[in-house]
Amino acid sequence: MGFFSVFLCLILCSFENGFALAARDTKPHLLPHTTHTVEVNSLLPATTCSPSTKGHNSNKAPSVLKVVHKHGPCSKFHKSSKTSTTTSDEKYHAQILKQDQARVNSIHSRLHHNNNNNRRKDPLTQSAATTLPAKSGIVIGSPNYIVTVGLGTPAKQLSLVFDTGSDLTWTQCQPCAGSCYKQTEPIFDPSLSSSYKNIPCTTAACTQLPSSGLKQSCSASTCLYIAGYNDNSFSKGVFGSEKLTLTPTDVFEGFLFGCGLDNEGLFNGSAGLLGLGRSSISLVEQTANKYNRFFSYCLPSTSSSTGHLTFGDGGSPNGVKFTKLITSSQSESAASLYGLGLSGINVGGSQLSIAPSVFSSSGTIIDSGTVITRLPATAYAALRGAFQEAMKNYTLTKGDPLLDTCYNFSGLNTVSYPKIAFVFGDGLTVDLDATGILFPISPSQVCLAFAGNKDDSDVGVIGNVQQQRLEVVYDVAGGKVGFAPGGCD
């Protein structure tokens, strides 16, 4: 009888302890396969360059450009003697985030601007495929990725930011007037090129500039442009044509571009911008007969690694899955942005309880120049709540005004955080890379790399942090955008 009493007590005590544990922990733990566990040091860039050997997953020969971070050890602008402190890191990233918000404000403004100009078709004829390496820098309001191309005859090698949110390719033809950073990148001098021509004001090319969100005017029958940005950066000058050299075998005569005579703002030494939007003056449209409006890229995870920008379809990368490309009907200039049908978000393997209408009412674009992904306010609140719940064992700290979910990882060797995935309306689920979830502010502080719009009516933006290490494939002619993991490996 005594033995039975002890046995009964053990059973009852076990039940009692179980109920007590359940009362304290009402939410299920994340399973190991729904989390990322990484070394804290891996969240920060290394001091030496680790270039990718991958250009493209195909047997054909597309045109490939190398992509690198402007201020990292893979860049020619990098100074090996440069040291960094926690304070300078925080100021540097605070400036990035401030400029990033200015860019998003510009996108929102553009989407609310109506413009009914007609579009014209591509003027160039070529054939085959090409890839360029991409680098990351700080230009036009946010850290963007840089590639080197040749312009003119003889070709001048210029480092340009590539930007899917812009249409016009422009380069500085005169030094900055005073408010931009010290000029470190060579500028383009059209007088030294035998192939440069001004575009007359009466041409269709000139009259189409406003449909790309640009201002257009004339001076002595020469077409002029102004490209302005909400961070007060701008470039204005002459609209011209020139020979563009992407690779030794990929050369385009009569390429339309902006020759900037007054360039002010946060250009940080770059020579200009490579516009990869969808309007008639973008690089994608001007090279359509050669590349069939097909390009892809992989953005490197840190400033100490490299990625690529590839033009032409040499065969889709392994594992790529596509979702429908959506065209905005809000305005003509907004139609050149790349819209996607985001409908949900998964955190730790479970889809958040967010009505699909929250996403569909405002729409979502994917943008290589925006850093931090912006979500409708309702969607971001749900994401933040789920992420903070999963991270409740870590120390939550005060963040930047833009990033409100930050953690102090000081003294830790490894950390675990939930996997996040985007769910699109046509059934595609894209798992973000482990590097595409957190944004390092300093060696001791890392933040969730998402932010909420002011309300649910502003368009959402999938930023470049969330695109890191994914092969992002733009089949514009086919009306779709695809994703594949490990695109920079």
C-alpha positions in Angstrom: 0.0 0.0 0.0 2.9 2.3 0.8 4.5 1.6 -2.6 1.1 2.3 -4.3 0.8 5.7 -2.5 4.3 6.7 -3.5 3.6 5.7 -7.1 0.3 7.6 -7.2 2.0 10.7 -5.7 4.6 10.6 -8.5 2.0 10.5 -11.2 -0.1 13.3 -9.6 3.0 15.4 -9.0 4.0 15.0 -12.6 0.6 16.1 -13.8 0.7 19.1 -11.5 4.2 20.1 -12.7 3.0 19.7 -16.3 0.0 22.0 -15.8 2.2 24.5 -14.1 4.6 24.5 -17.0 1.8 24.8 -19.5 0.4 27.8 -17.6 3.7 29.6 -17.8 4.4 28.7 -21.5 1.2 29.0 -23.5 2.9 29.4 -26.9 4.6 26.5 -28.6 8.4 26.5 -28.9 10.0 27.0 -32.3 11.2 23.8 -33.8 14.9 23.6 -34.8 14.1 23.5 -38.5 12.2 26.7 -38.2 15.1 28.8 -36.8 18.5 30.0 -37.9 21.4 29.5 -35.6 24.4 31.5 -36.5 27.6 32.8 -35.0 27.3 36.4 -33.8 30.5 37.3 -35.7 29.0 36.2 -39.0 26.5 39.0 -38.7 29.2 41.6 -39.3 31.4 41.9 -42.4 34.9 40.4 -42.4 38.1 42.5 -42.9 39.2 40.6 -45.9 37.5 40.0 -49.2 35.9 36.6 -49.9 34.8 36.9 -53.5 32.1 34.6 -55.0 33.2 32.3 -57.8 29.7 32.0 -59.1 28.5 34.0 -62.1 25.4 32.2 -63.3 23.9 28.7 -63.1 23.7 28.0 -66.8 25.6 26.3 -69.6 25.2 29.4 -71.9 27.2 32.6 -71.6 25.2 35.5 -70.3 26.6 38.9 -69.8 27.8 39.1 -66.1 28.9 42.1 -64.1 30.5 41.9 -60.7 28.7 43.3 -57.7 30.6 44.5 -54.5 30.0 46.7 -51.5 31.6 50.1 -52.1 33.1 50.4 -48.6 34.1 46.8 -48.1 37.4 45.1 -48.7 36.3 43.8 -52.1 36.0 47.4 -53.4 38.7 49.7 -54.9 37.4 52.4 -52.6 38.2 50.4 -49.4 41.0 51.7 -47.2 42.7 48.8 -45.4 43.9 51.1 -42.7 40.4 52.3 -41.8 39.2 51.3 -38.3 35.7 51.5 -36.9 34.3 52.0 -33.5 30.8 51.3 -32.1 30.0 55.0 -32.1 31.0 55.5 -35.7 29.2 52.4 -36.8 26.0 53.7 -35.2 26.3 57.1 -36.9 27.0 55.4 -40.2 24.0 53.1 -40.0 21.8 55.9 -38.7 22.6 57.9 -41.8 21.9 54.9 -44.0 18.5 54.4 -42.4 17.7 58.1 -42.6 18.5 58.2 -46.3 16.6 54.9 -46.8 13.4 56.5 -45.4 13.9 59.4 -47.8 14.0 57.0 -50.7 10.8 55.2 -49.6 9.1 58.6 -49.3 10.2 59.3 -52.9 8.7 56.0 -54.0 5.4 56.7 -52.2 5.3 60.2 -53.7 5.9 58.7 -57.2 3.1 56.3 -56.8 0.7 59.1 -56.0 1.8 61.2 -59.0 -0.4 60.8 -62.1 1.2 61.0 -65.6 -0.4 60.0 -68.8 2.5 60.2 -71.3 2.8 57.4 -73.9 5.7 55.0 -73.9 7.9 54.2 -76.9 9.5 51.0 -77.9 13.2 49.9 -77.6 15.5 51.5 -80.2 18.4 49.0 -80.0 19.0 45.7 -81.7 21.3 43.0 -80.4 21.3 39.3 -79.6 22.5 36.9 -76.8 23.1 37.3 -73.0 25.5 39.2 -70.5 26.5 39.4 -66.7 28.2 42.1 -64.6 29.6 42.0 -61.1 27.7 44.2 -58.5 29.2 46.2 -55.6 27.4 47.9 -52.8 27.8 51.6 -52.0 25.9 54.5 -50.5 24.2 56.5 -53.3 20.9 58.3 -53.8 19.6 58.0 -50.4 20.6 54.4 -49.4 23.3 51.8 -49.7 23.0 50.4 -53.2 25.1 48.0 -55.3 27.6 49.1 -57.8 28.8 47.7 -61.1 31.5 48.9 -63.5 30.7 49.6 -67.1 32.3 51.4 -70.0 30.9 54.5 -71.6 32.1 56.3 -74.7 34.8 55.9 -77.4 37.4 55.1 -76.1 35.4 53.4 -73.3 35.7 55.2 -69.9 35.3 52.7 -67.0 32.7 54.1 -64.5 31.3 52.7 -61.3 27.5 53.0 -61.4 24.8 52.2 -58.8 22.3 49.7 -60.4 18.7 50.5 -59.4 15.5 48.7 -60.3 13.6 51.6 -59.0 14.9 54.1 -61.5 14.8 54.3 -65.3 17.4 56.8 -66.4 21.0 55.8 -66.6 23.1 58.9 -65.8 26.7 59.7 -65.1 28.4 62.8 -63.7 29.9 64.9 -66.5 31.0 67.7 -64.2 32.2 67.4 -60.6 29.8 68.0 -57.7 29.0 71.7 -57.1 29.6 71.6 -53.4 27.1 69.7 -51.3 28.2 66.2 -52.2 31.1 64.2 -50.8 34.7 64.5 -52.1 34.8 63.3 -55.7 36.7 59.9 -55.7 35.3 58.4 -58.9 36.3 59.6 -62.4 33.6 61.5 -64.2 32.6 61.2 -67.8 33.8 63.9 -70.2 31.7 63.8 -73.5 34.3 66.0 -75.3 36.8 63.1 -75.1 34.4 60.6 -76.8 34.0 60.3 -80.6 30.6 58.6 -80.2 28.7 61.1 -78.0 25.7 63.0 -79.3 23.1 65.3 -77.8 19.5 64.3 -78.1 17.4 67.0 -79.9 14.4 68.4 -78.0 11.9 67.4 -80.7 12.6 63.7 -80.6 10.3 61.1 -79.1 13.1 60.0 -76.7 13.1 63.5 -75.1 9.4 63.8 -74.8 9.2 60.5 -73.0 11.3 61.6 -70.0 8.4 62.7 -67.9 6.8 59.2 -68.1 9.9 57.9 -66.2 9.3 60.4 -63.4 11.8 62.9 -64.7 11.6 66.6 -65.5 12.3 67.6 -69.1 13.1 70.9 -70.7 15.0 72.4 -73.7 18.0 74.6 -74.3 18.9 75.7 -77.8 17.0 72.6 -79.1 19.0 70.3 -76.9 17.0 68.0 -74.5 17.7 68.5 -70.8 16.7 66.3 -67.8 16.4 66.6 -64.0 16.4 63.6 -61.8 15.6 64.5 -58.2 15.3 62.5 -55.0 13.6 63.1 -51.7 16.9 63.2 -49.8 17.7 66.4 -51.8 20.1 64.7 -54.0 19.7 65.4 -57.7 21.4 65.3 -61.1 20.5 67.5 -64.0 22.1 68.0 -67.4 22.0 67.0 -71.0 20.1 64.0 -72.4 22.5 62.3 -74.8 23.4 59.1 -76.6 26.7 57.1 -76.3 28.3 53.8 -76.8 27.8 51.6 -73.7 30.1 48.6 -73.1 28.9 46.1 -70.5 31.5 43.4 -71.5 34.0 43.3 -74.4 31.4 41.4 -76.4 28.3 43.3 -75.3 28.5 46.8 -76.8 25.5 49.0 -77.5 25.7 52.0 -79.9 23.3 54.9 -79.4 22.5 54.2 -75.7 20.4 57.0 -74.2 21.6 58.4 -70.9 21.9 61.6 -68.8 25.1 63.6 -68.8 25.0 65.3 -65.5 26.3 68.9 -65.4 25.0 69.7 -61.9 25.1 66.8 -59.4 24.5 67.4 -55.8 23.7 65.4 -52.7 24.8 62.1 -51.3 26.6 60.5 -54.3 29.6 59.4 -52.2 32.1 59.3 -55.0 30.1 57.1 -57.5 30.0 58.1 -61.1 26.2 57.8 -61.4 23.4 55.4 -61.8 22.4 52.4 -64.0 18.6 52.5 -64.4 16.9 49.0 -64.5 13.3 50.0 -64.4 10.6 49.2 -67.0 10.2 52.4 -68.9 11.4 53.0 -72.5 14.6 54.7 -71.5 15.8 52.0 -69.0 18.7 49.8 -69.7 16.3 46.8 -69.7 14.2 48.3 -72.5 17.1 49.7 -74.5 18.8 46.3 -74.7 15.5 44.3 -75.1 16.4 42.9 -78.5 19.5 41.4 -77.2 18.5 40.2 -73.7 14.7 40.0 -74.2 14.1 42.0 -71.0 15.7 39.3 -68.9 18.2 40.0 -66.1 19.0 38.6 -62.6 21.2 39.4 -59.7 22.5 38.2 -56.4 23.3 40.8 -53.7 26.2 39.8 -51.4 25.3 39.3 -47.7 28.1 41.5 -46.4 30.5 44.2 -47.6 33.3 41.5 -47.6 31.7 39.3 -50.2 30.6 39.8 -53.9 27.6 39.1 -56.0 26.6 39.6 -59.7 24.3 41.3 -62.1 23.5 39.2 -65.1 21.8 40.2 -68.4 20.2 37.7 -70.7 18.6 34.3 -70.2 21.3 31.7 -70.4 18.8 29.2 -68.8 17.1 29.8 -65.5 19.2 29.2 -62.4 18.7 25.9 -60.6 15.7 25.9 -58.2 14.2 29.2 -59.3 10.5 29.6 -58.8 8.4 32.4 -60.2 5.6 34.7 -59.1 3.6 37.0 -61.3 4.9 40.5 -62.1 2.2 43.1 -61.4 2.0 46.5 -63.2 0.8 49.4 -61.2 -2.1 51.4 -62.7 -1.7 54.3 -60.3 0.4 56.4 -62.7 2.6 56.0 -65.8 5.8 56.6 -63.9 4.7 54.0 -61.2 4.2 51.4 -64.0 7.9 51.1 -64.4 8.3 49.7 -60.9 8.3 46.0 -60.3 5.1 45.0 -58.4 4.6 41.6 -56.7 1.5 40.0 -55.2 2.7 39.6 -51.6 -0.2 38.1 -49.6 1.3 36.7 -46.3 4.4 36.2 -44.1 5.6 33.1 -42.3 7.5 33.4 -39.0 9.1 30.3 -37.5 7.2 28.0 -39.9 3.8 29.4 -39.3 1.9 31.9 -41.3 0.9 35.1 -39.5 -2.8 35.9 -39.1 -2.9 38.8 -41.5 -5.8 39.3 -43.9 -4.6 39.2 -47.6 -6.5 42.4 -48.1 -3.9 44.2 -45.9 -1.3 43.6 -48.7 -3.6 43.8 -51.8 -5.1 47.2 -50.8 -1.7 48.9 -51.0 0.4 46.6 -53.2 4.1 45.6 -52.9 7.1 46.4 -55.1 10.6 44.8 -55.0 13.4 47.4 -55.1 17.2 46.9 -55.3 17.8 50.4 -53.9 15.7 50.3 -50.7 17.5 48.8 -47.8 14.9 47.9 -45.2 11.7 46.2 -46.2 8.5 48.3 -45.6 5.3 46.5 -44.7 1.7 47.8 -44.2 1.4 48.9 -40.6 -1.0 46.0 -39.7 1.4 43.4 -41.2 4.4 44.8 -39.5 2.8 44.8 -36.1 2.0 41.1 -36.5 5.5 40.3 -37.7 7.1 42.3 -34.9 4.9 40.6 -32.2 5.8 37.1 -33.5 9.5 37.9 -33.8 9.7 39.4 -30.3 7.9 36.5 -28.8 10.3 34.1 -30.4 13.3 36.2 -29.2 12.1 36.8 -25.6 15.2 35.1 -24.2 17.4 37.9 -25.7 17.9 41.4 -24.4 15.7 43.9 -26.3 17.3 47.3 -26.6 16.4 50.7 -27.9 16.9 51.0 -31.6 17.0 53.5 -34.4 13.8 55.6 -35.0 13.1 53.4 -38.1 14.1 50.0 -36.5 12.2 49.4 -33.2 13.1 45.7 -32.6 16.8 45.5 -31.7 18.9 43.2 -29.5 22.2 43.3 -27.6 24.2 40.2 -28.5 27.3 41.2 -26.6 29.1 38.2 -25.0 27.2 35.6 -27.1 28.9 33.2 -29.4 25.8 32.1 -31.3 22.2 33.2 -31.5 19.0 31.6 -32.8 16.2 33.5 -34.5 13.1 32.4 -36.4 13.1 31.9 -40.1 11.0 34.3 -42.1 9.3 33.7 -45.5 7.3 35.7 -48.0 4.1 34.2 -49.3 2.7 35.3 -52.6 -0.9 35.1 -53.9 -0.2 32.6 -56.6 1.2 30.1 -54.1 5.0 30.8 -54.1 6.7 30.8 -50.7 10.2 32.4 -50.6 12.4 31.6 -47.6 14.7 34.5 -46.7 18.4 33.7 -46.3 19.7 33.8 -42.7 21.5 37.0 -43.6 18.3 38.7 -44.9 16.5 39.0 -41.5 18.8 41.1 -39.2 20.5 44.4 -39.8 23.7 45.1 -37.8 23.8 48.6 -36.3 27.1 48.1 -34.4 29.1 45.1 -33.1 26.8 44.9 -30.1 23.4 45.7 -31.6 21.4 44.0 -34.3 17.9 44.8 -35.4 15.0 43.2 -37.2 15.4 44.5 -40.8 11.8 45.4 -41.3 9.8 48.5 -40.7 6.2 49.5 -40.9 4.7 52.2 -43.2 2.6 54.9 -41.5 -0.6 53.1 -42.4 -1.9 50.3 -44.6 -2.5 52.5 -47.7 1.2 53.1 -48.6 2.8 50.6 -50.9 5.0 47.9 -49.4 8.6 47.6 -50.5 10.8 44.5 -50.4 14.2 45.9 -49.7 17.7 44.6 -50.5 18.5 43.2 -47.1 15.7 40.6 -47.6 17.1 39.9 -51.1 20.6 39.0 -49.9 22.1 35.8 -51.3 18.9 35.0 -53.3 19.1 34.8 -57.0 16.4 37.3 -58.0 15.4 36.7 -61.7 13.4 39.3 -63.7 11.7 37.8 -66.7 10.0 41.1 -67.7 8.9 39.8 -71.1 7.4 36.8 -69.4 5.7 38.9 -66.8 7.3 37.2 -63.8 10.0 37.5 -61.1 11.7 34.4 -59.7 13.8 33.5 -56.6 16.3 30.8 -55.9 18.4 30.2 -52.8 22.2 30.5 -52.7 22.6 32.7 -55.7 26.0 34.1 -54.7 27.6 30.8 -53.8 
